[in-house]
Amino acid sequence: MENKIIPLNIVFTYPVHWNTFKIFRDYIQNFYDSVSCNQWHERFHYEFHDKTLTMYIENQTFNYEWLLHIGASTKTNSDKKHAGYFGEGFKIASLCALRDKHWEIRMSSDNWSLKVICSDHTIDGKKVQMLAYDLTKSDSSTQKSELILQGVSNEDFNMFKTALRSFYYPENELLGEKIWENCDGAVYTRSKAQYDHYLPYNYDYGRKGIVFCGYQIRGSNPFDLVICLHDFEQNDRERDTLLEMEVVTVFKRMSAILSAQASFKVVEKMRRV
């Protein structure tokens, strides 16, 4: 059994403040990136009991070193799938969860486990606190990647379920009947499930239809349609919601790849425009 403290060179007072929705969204993203969207519903599991939220995926592991560096990603230059895109997201989500939400955060995979902590350091003679990992490595291993958050309230858990609905997967309750799908995207009718208040939307379009880009909800549309364009990326990584003209661009790109039959169904939904 090996144990060590690993400082992350992120000062505890680093002036970034993510809300609960964004913390959960980035934690979920780490798992979501490790499996295909068509397997997400059956492979991602979570449990909530006595203020403890556990998320895990079986038969998927990764090396803890991906958690150490800002911008490091298991998706870069790799032909093997790992559990997550552990760059900025996990570390900043953990900073805000520990400092602002006062949650206890534990992550484990393969033969290691860690607890997110705050450790004391000295910079230029001044004492500062830094985010750190209390890492434990064992001789045995498990074929599971697991995140455990303790101190989660019922209100927080409801926000977690909202964050889950912000990801694209066929079983998402916001999706209705499938109109069309291929590797580039998909089009569904809009279900009657509520468009949660915290999900991104465009003010002028209202909370009616939904636009997914990069497998996440990024905006809305005024029709009873769910438009999913998987490879569309925003120029501004800090902006959660698409501009209205970007929504129009998504519709234009989708119109170029839809089948004739799917196009007819989409036009029917848009007939008043």
Secondary structure, 3 states (H helix, E strand, C coil): CEEEEEEEEEECCCCCCCCHHHHHHHHHHHHHCCCCCCCHHHHEEEEEECCEEEEEEECCCCCHHHHCCCCCCCCCCCCCCCCCCCCHHHHHHHHHHHHCCCCEEEEEEEEEEEEEEEEEEEECCEEEEEEEEEEEEEEEEEEEEEEEEECCCHHHHHHHHHHHCCECCCCCCCEEEEEEEECCEEEEEECCCCCCCCCCCCCCCCCCEEEEECCEEEEEECCCEEEEECCCCCCCCCCCCCCHHHHHHHHHHHHHHCCHHHHHHHHHHCCCC
